């Protein structure tokens, strides 16, 4: 338990940011028109690909001899970038279709 | 971390917020998507270029190779897919994001195996690693099931009393995770058992839900991937991952509720009801 309190006191700034970001996310999406639900879901999905930054950090930190870490990191980067590139590209296509209809 | 990289992360974080804001209005949605994509590109390039560690060229090569390979795959799939197949593609991509988070968790946990007692990660760090593995695994198999269902290649699977089974499995999963943290285990066997159990739970969680309710489930899983990204952000003290992930987490959850409302359903009835097969079809597209 003490460890957790220590963790909180050391990362207080992080926790402030976390809570503020939760509220920003809620405010940004409130009152979005129904037609935009699917593109928005797709756009948010592309954003969640930000996990690729962590995958790159894993590879940057691993020892060149540590094949397991490098291999897993490599797969993580590939999957993450598919999420990012594919996600933004699909969202763009959806919105294009949406524009034509209007 | 270099100050330049911190500034780049700050810019990227702002583009995510502005991008999401613009995505919420029909007139600016396309611009919003581009703005966030630009920010994401900045964050990725910055992470690679502005590292302060001494990096061997092999690792640089591997990273760039992975980005080129994955980037081409993602681009080609996104461009080739038919318009009607887009929601299931979002689900597939989301599953990849979850898998990425779980792999990061595995590597970080492995770093802890066989090191001296004094160098071991604290219980707080271990719990973030384990949460990343659990959430990443659930979104991975869950999204794949959602993808397969929209694809038509998988039928609804309803075990008798599936709600009870799923909830009990989830509680066992949580208890097991707490147990690993409390005993400070560095056993790779335990972590792989946890991994498999989370993967199975992700499968069982989505399997009974009907195809018409899938968009809601995908939105929920997407929100979970955001949370997994944020958790790995805490692990590395990385602001762009933390804020980006939490934005997706909270915005995704609100979007999930909005989608439920548009279908005249409650989230509970989507997850626990599992009768969304036929009757909700007409209203779900809206």
Interface residues (C-beta under 8 A of the other chain):
Chain A: X3 X4 X6 X7 X11 X14 X17 X18 X21 X22 X23 X24 X25 X26 X28 X29 X30 X31 X32 X33 X34 X35 X36 X37 X38 X39 X40 X41 X42 X43 X44 X45 X46 X47 X48 X49 X50 X51 X52 X53 X54 X55 X56 X57 X58 X59 X60 X61 X62 X64 X68 X69 X70 X72 X73 X74 X75 X76 X77 X78 X79 X80 X81 X82 X83 X84 X85 X86 X87 X88 X89 X90 X91 X92 X93 X94 X95 X96 X97 X98 X99 X102
Chain B: X16 X17 X19 X20 X21 X23 X24 X25 X26 X29 X30 X32 X33 X34 X36 X37 X40 X43 X44 X47 X48 X51 X53 X55 X56 X58 X59 X62 X63 X65 X66 X67 X69 X70 X71 X73 X74 X75 X77 X78 X79 X81 X83 X86 X87 X89 X90 X93 X94 X96 X97 X99 X100 X101 X103 X104 X106 X107 X108 X110 X111 X122 X123 X124 X215 X218 X219 X222 X223 X225 X226 X228 X229 X230 X232 X233 X234 X235 X236 X237 X238 X239 X240 X241 X242 X243 X244 X245 X246 X247 X248 X249 X250 X251 X252 X254 X255 X258 X259 X262 X286
